[in-house]
Amino acid sequence: MNDIKNLTNLLVKFRDDRNWRQFHTPENLAKSVVLEASELLENFQWGDSKDLENISDEIADVFGYLLLMCEHYDLDIIEISKKKMEQNKMKYPIDKAYGVSTKYNKL
C-alpha cells in the first residue's frame, strides 16, 4: 500500500474514532484548507519565518484536509495532480512562460 493511502487511512481512523465524519462535509473541509493555509501564511506576515516546526505543522494540516476531501470524493490526489500538471503544460508552454509570472491568458 502506498504512503498516501496509508496516511489517508490514518486520518480517516483518527476522524472516525472521534465520530467527526459528521463535521467533515466538503464545505467544512474546504473551509479548513483555507483556514490552515492562512495559518501557514501567517508565518511570513512580517518576513521570512524560521519557525520550521510551525510551518511543518501547518503544511501537514492543509495536506490532511486535502486528503480527507479526496477520500470523500474518492479522488486520487496523485492522479489528479498529474492531470493538472499536464493541463498546466498546455497553458504555460516553456517558450512563452519561461522566466515570467504572467497568467496563461495573458501570455
C-alpha positions as a printed Julia matrix, in Angstrom:
107×3 Matrix{Float64}:
   0.0    0.0     0.0
   1.39   3.43   -0.85
   2.27   6.19    1.6
  -0.62   8.46    0.54
  -3.15   5.67    1.09
  -1.58   4.82    4.46
  -1.73   8.45    5.55
  -5.33   8.77    4.37
  -6.22   5.64    6.34
  -4.61   7.13    9.48
  -6.56  10.37    9.03
  -9.84   8.51    8.47
  -9.26   6.32   11.53
  -8.44   9.37   13.66
 -11.6   11.09   12.41
 -13.85   8.06   12.76
 -12.54   7.15   16.24
 -13.82  10.56   17.35
 -17.1   10.45   15.38
 -16.1   13.57   13.43
 -17.21  12.41    9.99
 -20.45  14.3    10.58
 -18.44  17.55   10.68
 -16.25  16.77    7.67
 -18.59  17.91    4.94
 -16.95  19.06    1.69
 -17.8   22.66    2.61
 -16.22  22.36    6.07
 -13.15  20.6     4.68
 -12.7   23.35    2.07
 -13.04  26.0     4.79
 -10.48  24.15    6.89
  -8.0   24.08    3.99
  -8.29  27.86    3.66
  -8.04  28.46    7.41
  -4.97  26.25    7.78
  -3.37  27.8     4.69
  -3.92  31.2     6.32
  -2.14  29.94    9.43
   0.73  28.84    7.19
   0.82  32.27    5.55
   0.9   33.92    8.97
   4.45  32.57    9.34
   5.51  35.01    6.64
   3.41  38.03    7.61
   6.37  40.15    8.76
   9.21  38.44    6.9
  10.67  35.04    6.3
   9.86  32.78    9.24
  12.45  30.48   10.74
   9.86  28.5    12.72
  10.09  25.31   10.69
   8.15  23.36   13.3
   5.1   25.59   12.91
   5.48  25.74    9.13
   5.61  21.92    9.06
   2.54  21.66   11.3
   0.51  23.97    9.07
   1.59  22.2     5.87
   0.53  18.9     7.46
  -2.85  20.37    8.43
  -3.51  21.65    4.89
  -2.43  18.35    3.34
  -4.52  16.34    5.8
  -7.69  18.24    4.96
  -6.97  17.86    1.24
  -6.58  14.1     1.69
  -9.87  13.93    3.59
 -11.57  15.85    0.77
 -10.11  13.38   -1.73
 -11.3   10.49    0.42
 -14.8   11.97    0.49
 -14.96  12.18   -3.32
 -12.9    9.02   -3.95
 -10.19  11.02   -5.75
  -6.55  10.02   -6.05
  -4.51  13.1    -5.14
  -1.5   11.87   -7.11
  -3.51  11.23  -10.28
  -5.44  14.49  -10.16
  -2.19  16.38   -9.53
  -0.54  14.72  -12.54
  -3.57  15.58  -14.68
  -3.39  19.2   -13.54
   0.33  19.34  -14.41
  -0.48  18.18  -17.94
  -3.11  20.91  -18.21
  -0.59  23.47  -16.93
   1.97  22.37  -19.53
  -0.56  23.31  -22.21
  -1.45  26.63  -20.55
   2.16  27.6   -19.9
   4.38  26.47  -22.79
   8.06  26.93  -22.0
   8.68  29.23  -24.94
   6.05  31.71  -23.65
   6.22  31.23  -19.89
   9.97  30.89  -19.27
  11.05  33.34  -16.58
   7.76  35.25  -16.4
   4.85  35.09  -13.95
   2.21  36.22  -16.41
  -1.11  34.4   -16.22
  -1.7   31.94  -19.06
  -4.44  34.01  -20.71
  -2.08  36.99  -20.96
   0.93  35.17  -22.48
